[in-house]
Amino acid sequence: MTQSTSSPEITELSDTKSAIDESLQFTIDKQLKHVKSLNEQGNLMANANMQEEALESFERALEILHCVYGNDNINMAELMDNIGIILANLRRYDAAILRFEQAKAIRASNLPSNHPSLATSAANIGETYRKMGKFKLALHHFNKATTICDSHYGPFHPISATMLEAVAQINHYLGKYEEALETYNKVLTLKRQLYGTTHLETADTIHNMAVTYQALKNYERAMHLFRQALAVYQEKSRSPGQTANALKNIAITYSRQGDHKNAIDYFRRALDTETREFGVQHINTANTLGNLGAAYARVGKFDEATSRCKTALKITIQYNGLAHVDVATAHHNLGTVKLSQGLVKKAKKHFKESHRIYVASFGAAHSKSRRERKLLRRIGRIASSTNGRKLKTRIIGYECTGGKGPLTSFT
């Protein structure tokens, strides 16, 4: 009986295929190690504020992953998130949202609907819309993120609390103050249980609640909460940004009660803290400069007021572009100063611009849009009144933005 044997040709072909497979796997492993190295390099550069260099590293890593895996591999989503975060830092918001949407699509096709990575995608998109001043779109995506986190983690979890607080903040921006307070109370209860009463996370929520009470003109309650948060921030010396925010909002609360001397003192303290931490040309510093300028106008120091408000407007446009709500704030404050000087035409120009931006961002029915229209109507009466100076001193308003602590970064 003849014994069967493999032909030499088949054996040689099999060995060749195995060698090719090993070579391909070696090449893939080498490429993936390079991707990991580029990703780590990008993170280091991003932390060093080398945003363009970080973007280049992340994009090179993504290109290699695309060659290895194709279009729909889950490993690409994290890199797309990193690219989106850098683009948002560079204020290239439309490009950032495109990358975040691509990451979300990859996760949606590879993961269950309640996976926390999908909450990350929704939060990244929501945070970018918040930076753009598109608060209705931001709210939609943060609500999605909250629903996913509640489903995956349950409500009693730090990430769930963070998403819920983002919803409260967006409701505040939209003027839905009672809804914001209701949500903040839920978040505060969670954070006290998760972190205790003197943790920075808890203080941030107390501070954010105070901003909403301030908007509701409950100044006594707002001042109590601002000081409570400030005590924690000052104890934690590593939180100068939050300290400055609390000082600034205490100043605004004083100003709205007519105590401009104390308002100027607290604005100066906030400005000193922000200048040391961020520099003169930072957006946080610009907000404080604008509010300090409006406070100087209240006490008749118009040269100081004009100088600070003009600087604030210039920096804010540089950071956010011409159509952002913080630019509307800067226009409002500069209009306030011009009105205090009796420069009605120049004041009208700035109030028209702030009104246009508020309507585009919030709609015509929002309280800020209505307030600017009211100012413009009264300015019209000033122009035709022989007693305009008396009228104008009654209509100057303060504008508060930037008082809340920053949202948690989603990476």
C-alpha positions in Angstrom: 0.0 0.0 0.0 1.5 3.3 -1.1 1.8 6.0 1.6 0.5 9.5 0.6 3.0 12.4 0.9 2.7 16.2 0.3 4.3 17.4 -2.9 7.5 19.6 -2.5 5.8 22.4 -4.4 2.9 22.7 -2.0 5.1 22.6 1.0 7.3 25.4 -0.4 4.2 27.5 -1.2 2.8 27.0 2.4 6.1 28.1 3.9 6.2 31.2 1.7 2.7 32.2 2.7 3.6 31.8 6.4 6.7 33.9 6.0 4.7 36.7 4.3 2.1 36.6 7.1 4.8 36.9 9.7 6.4 39.8 7.8 3.0 41.6 7.4 2.3 41.1 11.1 5.7 42.5 12.0 5.0 45.5 9.8 1.6 46.1 11.4 3.0 45.8 14.9 5.7 48.2 14.0 3.2 50.7 12.6 0.9 50.4 15.7 3.9 51.1 18.0 4.6 54.2 15.9 0.9 55.2 16.3 1.2 54.8 20.1 4.4 56.9 20.1 2.8 59.7 18.0 -0.2 59.7 20.3 1.9 60.0 23.4 4.0 62.7 21.7 0.8 64.6 20.8 -0.5 64.5 24.3 2.8 65.9 25.6 2.7 68.7 23.1 -0.9 69.5 23.9 -0.1 69.7 27.6 2.8 72.0 26.8 0.3 74.2 24.8 2.0 73.4 21.5 -1.3 72.9 19.8 -0.3 72.9 16.1 2.5 70.4 16.8 0.1 68.2 18.8 -2.4 68.3 15.9 0.3 67.2 13.4 1.3 64.2 15.6 -2.4 63.1 16.1 -3.1 63.5 12.4 -0.1 61.4 11.4 -1.1 58.7 13.8 -4.7 58.7 12.4 -3.3 58.4 8.9 -1.3 55.3 9.8 -4.3 53.7 11.6 -6.4 54.4 8.5 -3.9 52.5 6.4 -3.8 49.6 8.9 -7.5 49.2 9.7 -9.6 51.1 7.1 -12.4 53.6 7.9 -14.4 52.0 10.6 -12.1 50.7 13.3 -12.9 51.6 16.9 -9.3 52.4 17.6 -9.6 55.5 15.3 -12.3 57.2 17.5 -9.9 58.2 20.3 -7.5 59.8 17.9 -10.3 61.7 16.2 -11.4 62.9 19.7 -7.8 64.1 20.3 -7.8 65.9 17.0 -11.2 67.5 17.7 -10.1 68.7 21.1 -7.0 70.4 19.6 -9.0 72.0 16.8 -11.5 73.3 19.4 -8.5 74.7 21.4 -7.4 76.5 18.2 -11.0 77.8 17.8 -11.5 75.9 14.6 -14.9 74.8 15.8 -16.5 73.5 12.7 -13.5 71.2 11.9 -13.6 70.0 15.6 -17.3 69.1 15.4 -16.6 67.2 12.1 -14.0 65.0 13.9 -16.2 64.5 16.9 -19.0 63.4 14.7 -16.7 61.0 12.9 -15.7 59.5 16.2 -19.3 59.2 17.3 -20.2 57.4 14.0 -17.4 54.8 14.5 -18.5 54.2 18.1 -22.1 53.9 17.2 -21.3 51.2 14.6 -19.1 49.2 17.0 -20.5 49.7 20.5 -23.8 49.2 22.3 -26.0 52.3 22.5 -25.4 53.0 26.2 -21.6 52.7 26.0 -19.9 55.5 27.9 -17.7 56.3 24.9 -20.8 57.5 23.1 -21.5 59.9 26.0 -17.9 61.2 25.5 -18.7 61.9 21.9 -21.9 63.7 22.7 -20.2 65.7 25.5 -17.4 66.7 23.2 -19.8 67.9 20.6 -21.9 69.7 23.2 -18.9 71.4 24.7 -17.8 72.7 21.3 -21.2 74.1 20.6 -21.1 75.8 24.0 -17.8 77.4 23.1 -19.4 78.6 19.9 -22.3 80.1 21.8 -24.8 77.7 20.2 -26.4 76.8 23.4 -29.5 75.0 22.1 -27.4 72.6 20.2 -25.1 72.2 23.2 -28.1 71.3 25.4 -29.3 68.7 23.0 -25.9 66.9 23.1 -25.4 67.2 26.8 -28.9 65.8 27.4 -27.8 62.8 25.3 -24.6 62.3 27.2 -26.5 62.5 30.5 -29.0 59.8 29.4 -26.2 57.5 28.3 -24.3 58.0 31.6 -27.4 57.4 33.7 -28.0 54.2 31.8 -24.5 52.9 32.0 -23.3 54.1 35.4 -26.5 55.0 37.2 -27.1 58.6 38.5 -24.8 58.2 41.6 -21.5 58.5 39.7 -19.0 61.3 39.2 -19.3 61.3 35.4 -23.1 61.3 35.6 -22.9 64.3 38.0 -20.5 66.1 35.6 -22.9 65.6 32.6 -25.9 66.7 34.7 -24.1 69.9 35.8 -23.3 70.7 32.1 -27.0 70.6 31.4 -27.7 73.0 34.3 -25.0 75.4 33.0 -26.5 75.4 29.5 -30.0 76.0 30.9 -28.5 79.0 32.7 -27.1 80.3 29.5 -30.5 79.9 27.9 -32.1 81.9 30.6 -33.9 78.9 32.1 -32.9 79.8 35.6 -35.4 77.8 37.6 -34.6 74.7 35.6 -30.9 75.3 36.1 -31.4 75.7 39.9 -33.4 72.5 40.1 -30.7 70.6 38.3 -27.9 72.2 40.3 -29.5 71.1 43.6 -29.5 67.5 42.4 -25.8 67.8 41.4 -24.9 69.4 44.7 -26.5 66.6 46.6 -24.6 64.1 44.5 -21.3 65.9 44.9 -21.6 66.3 48.7 -22.1 62.5 48.9 -19.3 61.8 46.4 -16.6 64.3 47.5 -17.7 65.9 50.8 -18.6 69.6 51.5 -15.1 71.2 51.1 -14.0 69.7 47.9 -13.3 71.8 44.8 -15.9 69.9 42.8 -18.6 70.8 45.4 -17.4 74.4 45.5 -17.7 74.7 41.7 -21.4 73.7 41.9 -22.0 76.1 44.8 -20.4 78.8 42.8 -22.5 78.0 39.7 -25.7 78.0 41.7 -24.7 81.5 43.0 -24.4 82.7 39.4 -28.0 81.6 38.8 -29.3 83.2 42.0 -27.5 86.4 40.9 -29.3 86.3 37.5 -32.6 85.9 39.4 -31.6 89.0 41.5 -31.5 87.1 44.7 -28.4 88.9 45.7 -28.3 87.9 49.3 -28.4 84.2 48.5 -25.9 84.7 45.7 -23.4 86.5 47.9 -23.6 83.9 50.6 -22.9 81.1 48.1 -20.1 83.0 46.3 -18.3 83.6 49.6 -18.8 79.9 50.6 -17.2 78.8 47.3 -14.4 81.4 47.6 -13.4 80.1 51.0 -12.8 76.7 49.5 -10.9 78.1 46.5 -8.6 80.2 48.7 -7.9 77.2 50.9 -7.0 75.2 47.8 -4.2 77.4 46.6 -4.0 75.4 43.3 -7.2 77.0 42.0 -6.5 80.6 41.1 -8.9 80.5 38.1 -11.9 79.6 40.4 -10.7 82.2 43.0 -10.8 84.9 40.3 -14.2 83.8 39.1 -15.6 84.0 42.6 -14.0 87.4 43.3 -15.4 88.7 40.0 -19.0 87.5 40.8 -18.9 89.0 44.2 -17.9 92.3 42.5 -20.8 92.0 40.1 -23.2 91.3 42.9 -22.0 94.4 44.7 -22.4 96.4 41.6 -26.0 95.3 41.0 -26.8 96.4 44.5 -25.3 99.9 43.8 -22.1 99.4 45.9 -19.6 100.4 43.2 -16.7 101.0 45.5 -16.7 97.4 46.7 -17.4 96.2 43.2 -14.2 98.0 41.9 -12.2 96.6 44.7 -13.2 93.0 44.0 -12.8 93.4 40.2 -9.2 94.6 40.8 -8.5 91.6 43.1 -9.9 89.3 40.4 -7.9 91.0 37.7 -4.6 90.7 39.7 -5.3 87.0 40.2 -6.1 86.4 36.5 -3.1 88.5 35.2 -0.7 86.4 37.3 -2.3 83.1 36.2 -3.2 83.7 32.6 -1.5 86.9 31.4 -2.9 90.2 30.2 -4.2 89.0 26.8 -6.3 86.1 28.1 -10.1 85.8 27.5 -10.7 85.5 31.3 -8.7 88.7 31.9 -10.7 90.4 29.1 -14.0 89.6 30.8 -12.8 91.1 34.1 -11.4 94.2 32.3 -14.8 94.8 30.6 -16.7 94.5 33.9 -14.1 96.7 35.7 -14.5 99.3 32.9 -18.3 99.3 33.3 -17.8 99.8 37.1 -15.5 102.8 36.5 -18.1 104.3 34.3 -20.6 104.0 37.2 -18.4 106.3 39.3 -17.6 108.7 36.5 -14.0 107.5 35.7 -14.6 107.5 31.9 -11.0 107.4 30.7 -10.3 104.3 32.8 -13.6 102.8 31.7 -13.1 103.3 28.0 -9.6 102.0 28.0 -10.5 98.8 29.8 -13.6 98.1 27.8 -11.9 98.6 24.4 -9.1 96.2 25.4 -11.7 93.7 26.6 -13.6 93.9 23.2 -10.4 93.5 21.2 -9.2 90.4 23.1 -12.6 88.8 23.1 -12.9 89.2 19.3 -9.5 87.7 18.9 -10.4 84.7 21.0 -14.0 84.1 19.9 -14.6 85.8 16.5 -17.2 88.5 15.8 -20.4 86.5 16.5 -19.8 85.0 20.0 -22.0 85.9 23.0 -19.0 87.1 25.0 -18.4 89.6 22.2 -22.0 90.8 22.7 -21.1 91.2 26.4 -18.0 93.3 25.5 -20.1 95.5 23.2 -22.7 95.9 25.9 -20.2 97.1 28.4 -18.6 99.5 26.0 -22.0 100.8 25.0 -22.7 101.4 28.7 -19.5 103.5 29.0 -20.3 105.6 25.9 -23.8 106.2 27.2 -22.5 107.3 30.6 -20.4 109.9 28.7 -23.5 111.1 26.7 -22.1 109.7 23.5 -25.5 108.4 22.4 -24.6 107.5 18.7 -21.5 105.5 19.8 -23.5 103.7 22.5 -26.3 102.9 20.0 -23.7 101.3 17.7 -22.5 98.9 20.4 -26.0 98.0 21.7 -27.1 97.3 18.1 -24.2 94.8 17.8 -24.8 93.1 21.1 -28.6 92.8 20.2 -27.7 91.3 16.9 -25.5 88.6 18.5 -27.9 87.8 21.3 -30.8 87.3 18.8 -28.6 85.1 16.6 -27.5 83.0 19.6 -30.6 82.9 21.8 -33.5 84.1 19.8 -35.5 87.4 19.9 -37.5 86.3 23.0 -34.4 85.7 25.3 -34.1 88.1 28.2 -30.8 89.5 27.0 -32.2 90.2 23.5 -35.2 91.9 25.1 -33.0 94.0 27.4 -30.9 95.3 24.5 -34.0 96.2 22.5 -35.3 98.1 25.6 -32.0 100.0 25.8 -32.1 100.9 22.1 -35.7 102.2 22.4 -34.7 104.3 25.4 -31.6 105.6 23.6 -34.0 106.7 20.8 -35.8 108.8 23.4 -32.5 110.2 24.7 -31.6 111.4 21.3 -34.8 113.4 21.1 -34.9 114.5 24.8 -33.7 117.8 26.1 -33.2 116.0 29.5 -31.3 113.0 28.1 -28.6 112.9 30.7 -31.1 112.2 33.5 -32.7 109.4 31.5 -29.4 107.7 30.5 -28.1 107.3 34.0 -31.2 105.2 34.8 -30.7 102.7 32.0 -27.0 101.7 32.3 -26.8 98.0 32.9 -24.2 95.5 34.0 -23.4 92.4 32.0 -22.0 89.2 33.6 -20.3 86.4 31.7 -17.4 84.2 32.5 -18.4 83.9 36.1 -18.8 80.1 36.2 -16.0 77.7 36.7 -15.0 76.0 33.4 -16.8 72.8 32.4 -14.9 69.6 32.9 -12.8 68.7 29.8 -14.0 65.6 28.0 -11.2 63.5 26.6 
